[in-house]
Amino acid sequence: MNIPEVIKVGGVLYKVVFTHDISESETWTGCCVFSKQEIRIKPDMGKEYTEEVFCHELVHAIAKQATVEFGEHEEVIVDSLGKVLQQVLNDNKF
């Protein structure tokens, strides 16, 4: 899968940025900064894991634009959907 530089989600353009400036936690490998319309991903990770992180953060962006709230289980749900999204995109040559 080719990770785009910009992706449109629900009419909003999100810039995909590879940076170490992720967020509050040193262990995070990505984040979605809604106020800046950015999906941030740490650089220098393996291809498959980078794709997984991108898809995870893309699901966050999709949920935000669709005004879907997952409650206290958000990360578990987003992680599961992100992994399936990665598989769908890769298996269908996106």
Contacts in CASP RR format, 6 or more apart in sequence:
PFRMAT RR
TARGET T0000
AUTHOR 0000-0000-0000
METHOD contacts of the structure
MODEL  1
MNIPEVIKVGGVLYKVVFTHDISESETWTGCCVFSKQEIRIKPDMGKEYT
EEVFCHELVHAIAKQATVEFGEHEEVIVDSLGKVLQQVLNDNKF
1 51 0 8 1.000
1 86 0 8 1.000
1 89 0 8 1.000
1 90 0 8 1.000
1 94 0 8 1.000
2 94 0 8 1.000
3 16 0 8 1.000
3 41 0 8 1.000
3 50 0 8 1.000
3 51 0 8 1.000
3 54 0 8 1.000
4 16 0 8 1.000
5 15 0 8 1.000
5 16 0 8 1.000
6 13 0 8 1.000
6 14 0 8 1.000
6 15 0 8 1.000
6 16 0 8 1.000
7 13 0 8 1.000
7 14 0 8 1.000
7 16 0 8 1.000
7 39 0 8 1.000
7 58 0 8 1.000
7 61 0 8 1.000
8 14 0 8 1.000
9 58 0 8 1.000
9 61 0 8 1.000
9 62 0 8 1.000
9 65 0 8 1.000
10 62 0 8 1.000
10 65 0 8 1.000
10 66 0 8 1.000
11 65 0 8 1.000
12 37 0 8 1.000
12 61 0 8 1.000
12 65 0 8 1.000
13 37 0 8 1.000
14 32 0 8 1.000
14 37 0 8 1.000
14 38 0 8 1.000
14 39 0 8 1.000
14 61 0 8 1.000
15 37 0 8 1.000
15 38 0 8 1.000
15 39 0 8 1.000
16 38 0 8 1.000
16 39 0 8 1.000
16 41 0 8 1.000
16 54 0 8 1.000
17 38 0 8 1.000
17 39 0 8 1.000
17 40 0 8 1.000
17 41 0 8 1.000
18 40 0 8 1.000
18 41 0 8 1.000
18 42 0 8 1.000
18 43 0 8 1.000
19 40 0 8 1.000
19 41 0 8 1.000
19 42 0 8 1.000
19 43 0 8 1.000
20 42 0 8 1.000
20 43 0 8 1.000
21 40 0 8 1.000
22 28 0 8 1.000
22 29 0 8 1.000
22 30 0 8 1.000
22 31 0 8 1.000
22 40 0 8 1.000
22 42 0 8 1.000
23 30 0 8 1.000
23 31 0 8 1.000
23 40 0 8 1.000
28 42 0 8 1.000
29 41 0 8 1.000
29 42 0 8 1.000
29 45 0 8 1.000
29 49 0 8 1.000
29 53 0 8 1.000
30 39 0 8 1.000
30 40 0 8 1.000
30 41 0 8 1.000
30 42 0 8 1.000
30 53 0 8 1.000
30 56 0 8 1.000
30 57 0 8 1.000
31 39 0 8 1.000
31 40 0 8 1.000
31 57 0 8 1.000
32 38 0 8 1.000
32 39 0 8 1.000
32 40 0 8 1.000
32 57 0 8 1.000
32 58 0 8 1.000
32 60 0 8 1.000
32 61 0 8 1.000
32 64 0 8 1.000
33 39 0 8 1.000
33 40 0 8 1.000
34 61 0 8 1.000
34 64 0 8 1.000
39 54 0 8 1.000
39 57 0 8 1.000
39 58 0 8 1.000
39 61 0 8 1.000
40 57 0 8 1.000
41 50 0 8 1.000
41 53 0 8 1.000
41 54 0 8 1.000
41 57 0 8 1.000
42 53 0 8 1.000
45 53 0 8 1.000
51 86 0 8 1.000
51 89 0 8 1.000
51 90 0 8 1.000
52 82 0 8 1.000
52 83 0 8 1.000
52 86 0 8 1.000
54 86 0 8 1.000
55 82 0 8 1.000
55 83 0 8 1.000
55 85 0 8 1.000
55 86 0 8 1.000
55 89 0 8 1.000
56 78 0 8 1.000
56 79 0 8 1.000
56 82 0 8 1.000
56 83 0 8 1.000
58 82 0 8 1.000
58 85 0 8 1.000
59 78 0 8 1.000
59 81 0 8 1.000
59 82 0 8 1.000
59 85 0 8 1.000
60 78 0 8 1.000
62 68 0 8 1.000
63 69 0 8 1.000
63 70 0 8 1.000
63 78 0 8 1.000
70 77 0 8 1.000
70 78 0 8 1.000
END
